[in-house]
Amino acid sequence: MAGVGKLLKQAQKMQRQVEATQAALEAKELDITSGGGAVKIKINGMGKFLALEIDAELLKEEPSLVNETVLAAVQDAAEQAKTYNDEQMKAVTSGFQMPGFM
């Protein structure tokens, strides 16, 4: 049963690391620009949108172009936040190995 105790300690350590990483992701702000800087989005590492700024010149364009540019910016921001989150969480959880699950 000594292996179970070691496994439990390892799991508790990983849980603390995951919690610390989640707090860091919550605080991390990513600045994403799209449309040549016409759309600026601030999103945190957990994928929460914090700010959206649209250049006044873009708003003078056709509505369909504005919609496409903003949508592309939102999709890009969401993807970058997910990628960043995945990389940070993988760094924390990659060392945890459950016996018999590899």
MARKE-46339 format. One line per field, with one value per atom (N, C-alpha, C): atom name; y, z, x; residue in three letters. Coordinates in steps of 0.02 Angstrom, whole numbers, plus 50000, padded with zeros to 5 digits. Each point is the difference from the previous one (the first is absolute). Example, Ala and Ser with C-alpha at 12.3 -4.5 7.8 and 13.67 -1.06 7.14 Angstrom:
! MARKE-46339
name <- c(N:CA:C:N:CA:C)
py <- c(49716:50059:50060:50053:50059:50055)
pz <- c(50390:50000:50000:49964:50003:50037)
px <- c(50660:49955:50045:49982:50042:49961)
resn <- c(ALA:ALA:ALA:SER:SER:SER)
! end
This chain:
! MARKE-46339
name <- c(N:CA:C:N:CA:C:N:CA:C:N:CA:C:N:CA:C:N:CA:C:N:CA:C:N:CA:C:N:CA:C:N:CA:C:N:CA:C:N:CA:C:N:CA:C:N:CA:C:N:CA:C:N:CA:C:N:CA:C:N:CA:C:N:CA:C:N:CA:C:N:CA:C:N:CA:C:N:CA:C:N:CA:C:N:CA:C:N:CA:C:N:CA:C:N:CA:C:N:CA:C:N:CA:C:N:CA:C:N:CA:C:N:CA:C:N:CA:C:N:CA:C:N:CA:C:N:CA:C:N:CA:C:N:CA:C:N:CA:C:N:CA:C:N:CA:C:N:CA:C:N:CA:C:N:CA:C:N:CA:C:N:CA:C:N:CA:C:N:CA:C:N:CA:C:N:CA:C:N:CA:C:N:CA:C:N:CA:C:N:CA:C:N:CA:C:N:CA:C:N:CA:C:N:CA:C:N:CA:C:N:CA:C:N:CA:C:N:CA:C:N:CA:C:N:CA:C:N:CA:C:N:CA:C:N:CA:C:N:CA:C:N:CA:C:N:CA:C:N:CA:C:N:CA:C:N:CA:C:N:CA:C:N:CA:C:N:CA:C:N:CA:C:N:CA:C:N:CA:C:N:CA:C:N:CA:C:N:CA:C:N:CA:C:N:CA:C:N:CA:C:N:CA:C:N:CA:C:N:CA:C:N:CA:C:N:CA:C:N:CA:C:N:CA:C:N:CA:C:N:CA:C:N:CA:C:N:CA:C:N:CA:C:N:CA:C:N:CA:C:N:CA:C:N:CA:C)
py <- c(49940:50060:50063:49992:50058:50037:49963:50030:50045:49982:50040:50066:49999:50061:50047:49971:50041:50029:49960:50023:50057:49992:50051:50066:49996:50060:50033:49959:50027:50035:49970:50029:50066:50002:50062:50056:49981:50050:50027:49955:50021:50044:49984:50041:50071:50007:50066:50038:49964:50031:50022:49958:50017:50062:50003:50058:50063:49996:50057:50022:49950:50015:50032:49976:50030:50072:50015:50069:50043:49973:50038:50011:49950:50006:50053:50003:50050:50070:50008:50065:50019:49950:50012:50032:50057:50034:49995:49978:49995:50055:50036:50053:49974:49997:49973:50056:50007:50049:49964:50029:49970:50056:49982:50050:50057:49985:50052:50048:49975:50041:50035:49986:50032:49973:49938:49969:49977:50021:49980:49966:49942:49962:49983:50007:49979:49941:49944:49939:49971:49968:49971:49927:49971:49932:49946:50018:49953:50007:50047:50009:50050:50039:50051:50065:50025:50062:50058:50044:50055:50068:50006:50064:49989:50044:49999:50073:50013:50068:49995:50039:50001:50070:50004:50064:50032:50064:50037:49995:49996:49995:49935:49947:49936:50004:50037:50006:50037:50034:50035:49952:49940:49950:49966:49958:49961:49957:49995:49960:49928:49970:49931:49995:50050:50001:50009:50045:50011:49935:49967:49937:49947:49992:49950:50014:50064:50019:49988:50020:49991:49926:49962:49928:49966:50018:49970:50017:50060:50021:49960:49991:49963:49927:49970:49931:49992:50047:49998:50007:50046:50010:49938:49970:49940:49943:49993:49946:50012:50061:50015:49989:50020:49989:49925:49961:49928:49968:50019:49973:50016:50062:50021:49960:49994:49963:49927:49969:49930:49990:50046:49994:50005:50048:50010:49940:49975:49943:49936:49992:49940:50000:50059:50005:49976:50012:49981:49926:49975:49931:49947:50020:49950:49953:50022:49958:49950:50005:49956:49936:49943:49936:49952:49976:49951:49930:49961:49932:49960:49967:49958:50037:50067:50039:50025:49974:50022:49946)
pz <- c(50000:50000:50000:50006:49999:49934:49946:49934:49998:50036:50001:50035:50055:50036:49956:49964:49955:49944:49973:49947:50025:50062:50029:50009:50025:50008:49933:49950:49933:49973:50011:49977:50036:50065:50038:49976:49987:49975:49932:49956:49935:50007:50046:50010:50020:50045:50020:49941:49959:49941:49950:49990:49955:50025:50064:50028:49991:50011:49991:49927:49955:49928:49979:50026:49983:50023:50059:50024:49955:49978:49955:49932:49976:49936:50005:50057:50011:49997:50025:50003:49934:49960:49938:49948:49972:49949:49933:49949:49933:49958:49963:49955:49929:49968:49933:49954:49942:49951:49936:49963:49937:49952:49937:49950:49995:50005:49996:50059:50056:50060:50009:49955:50004:50058:50021:50056:50050:50062:50054:50054:50022:50051:50056:50060:50059:50030:50009:50026:50051:50051:50049:49981:50037:49986:50010:50033:50010:49946:49953:49945:50013:50053:50016:49963:49961:49963:50048:49997:50046:49967:49936:49965:49925:49967:49927:49977:49953:49973:49924:49970:49927:49976:49953:49972:49965:50010:49970:49924:49970:49927:49974:50037:49980:49999:50048:50004:49941:49961:49940:49941:50007:49946:49996:49950:49992:50062:50023:50059:49996:49942:49993:50012:49978:50012:50074:50033:50072:50037:49983:50033:49991:49939:49986:50038:50002:50034:50075:50029:50073:50016:49961:50012:49995:49949:49993:50060:50025:50058:50062:50010:50058:49995:49942:49991:50012:49975:50009:50074:50033:50072:50040:49985:50036:49988:49939:49983:50034:49999:50033:50075:50031:50072:50015:49959:50011:49993:49948:49990:50058:50023:50057:50062:50012:50058:49997:49942:49992:50013:49974:50011:50073:50035:50071:50042:49986:50038:49985:49938:49982:50037:50008:50036:50073:50029:50069:50006:49955:50007:49966:49960:49961:50044:50060:50043:50041:50000:50040:49961:50027:49966:50047:49977:50039:49980:50048:49985:49964:49946:49964:49948:49993:49951:49943:49993:49947:49950)
px <- c(50040:49960:50042:50066:50044:49994:49987:49991:49939:49948:49939:50013:50037:50017:50041:50048:50041:49958:49955:49955:49955:49974:49958:50037:50062:50041:50014:50013:50014:49937:49942:49937:49986:50013:49988:50047:50063:50047:49978:49977:49977:49939:49955:49940:50020:50048:50023:50030:50038:50030:49947:49949:49946:49963:49986:49966:50041:50065:50044:50002:50002:50001:49935:49944:49935:49996:50027:50001:50043:50057:50044:49967:49963:49964:49945:49968:49947:50030:50060:50033:50035:50018:50036:49954:50021:49961:50036:49964:50026:49968:50041:49976:50002:49942:49994:49976:50032:49977:49983:49954:49978:49982:49995:49980:50049:50064:50051:49998:49976:49996:49933:49953:49934:49958:50015:49964:50053:49990:50045:49958:50024:49965:50049:49976:50038:49962:50036:49971:50048:49974:50046:50016:50046:50023:49947:49945:49946:49946:50010:49953:49945:50006:49950:50019:49952:50012:49997:50050:50005:49986:50016:49989:49997:49963:49995:50003:50044:50007:49998:49955:49993:50017:50046:50020:49940:49992:49944:50000:50059:50004:49970:50008:49970:49924:49973:49927:49970:50041:49976:49994:50026:49998:49932:49993:49939:49988:49938:49986:50026:49996:50024:50075:50038:50072:50015:49962:50009:49985:49945:49981:50054:50024:50052:50064:50020:50062:49995:49944:49991:49996:49963:49993:50068:50040:50066:50044:49995:50039:49980:49935:49975:50022:49995:50020:50075:50039:50073:50018:49968:50013:49983:49942:49980:50049:50023:50047:50068:50023:50064:49997:49944:49992:49997:49966:49996:50068:50036:50067:50046:49998:50041:49981:49935:49975:50023:49991:50020:50074:50042:50072:50018:49969:50015:49976:49942:49973:50039:50021:50039:50066:50030:50063:49993:49941:49988:49983:49959:49974:50043:50048:50039:50041:50019:50040:49961:49934:49958:49985:50020:49989:49964:49944:49962:50027:50021:50023:49946:50019:49952:49960:50010:49962:50044:50059:50045:50010)
resn <- c(MET:MET:MET:ALA:ALA:ALA:GLY:GLY:GLY:VAL:VAL:VAL:GLY:GLY:GLY:LYS:LYS:LYS:LEU:LEU:LEU:LEU:LEU:LEU:LYS:LYS:LYS:GLN:GLN:GLN:ALA:ALA:ALA:GLN:GLN:GLN:LYS:LYS:LYS:MET:MET:MET:GLN:GLN:GLN:ARG:ARG:ARG:GLN:GLN:GLN:VAL:VAL:VAL:GLU:GLU:GLU:ALA:ALA:ALA:THR:THR:THR:GLN:GLN:GLN:ALA:ALA:ALA:ALA:ALA:ALA:LEU:LEU:LEU:GLU:GLU:GLU:ALA:ALA:ALA:LYS:LYS:LYS:GLU:GLU:GLU:LEU:LEU:LEU:ASP:ASP:ASP:ILE:ILE:ILE:THR:THR:THR:SER:SER:SER:GLY:GLY:GLY:GLY:GLY:GLY:GLY:GLY:GLY:ALA:ALA:ALA:VAL:VAL:VAL:LYS:LYS:LYS:ILE:ILE:ILE:LYS:LYS:LYS:ILE:ILE:ILE:ASN:ASN:ASN:GLY:GLY:GLY:MET:MET:MET:GLY:GLY:GLY:LYS:LYS:LYS:PHE:PHE:PHE:LEU:LEU:LEU:ALA:ALA:ALA:LEU:LEU:LEU:GLU:GLU:GLU:ILE:ILE:ILE:ASP:ASP:ASP:ALA:ALA:ALA:GLU:GLU:GLU:LEU:LEU:LEU:LEU:LEU:LEU:LYS:LYS:LYS:GLU:GLU:GLU:GLU:GLU:GLU:PRO:PRO:PRO:SER:SER:SER:LEU:LEU:LEU:VAL:VAL:VAL:ASN:ASN:ASN:GLU:GLU:GLU:THR:THR:THR:VAL:VAL:VAL:LEU:LEU:LEU:ALA:ALA:ALA:ALA:ALA:ALA:VAL:VAL:VAL:GLN:GLN:GLN:ASP:ASP:ASP:ALA:ALA:ALA:ALA:ALA:ALA:GLU:GLU:GLU:GLN:GLN:GLN:ALA:ALA:ALA:LYS:LYS:LYS:THR:THR:THR:TYR:TYR:TYR:ASN:ASN:ASN:ASP:ASP:ASP:GLU:GLU:GLU:GLN:GLN:GLN:MET:MET:MET:LYS:LYS:LYS:ALA:ALA:ALA:VAL:VAL:VAL:THR:THR:THR:SER:SER:SER:GLY:GLY:GLY:PHE:PHE:PHE:GLN:GLN:GLN:MET:MET:MET:PRO:PRO:PRO:GLY:GLY:GLY:PHE:PHE:PHE:MET:MET:MET)
! end
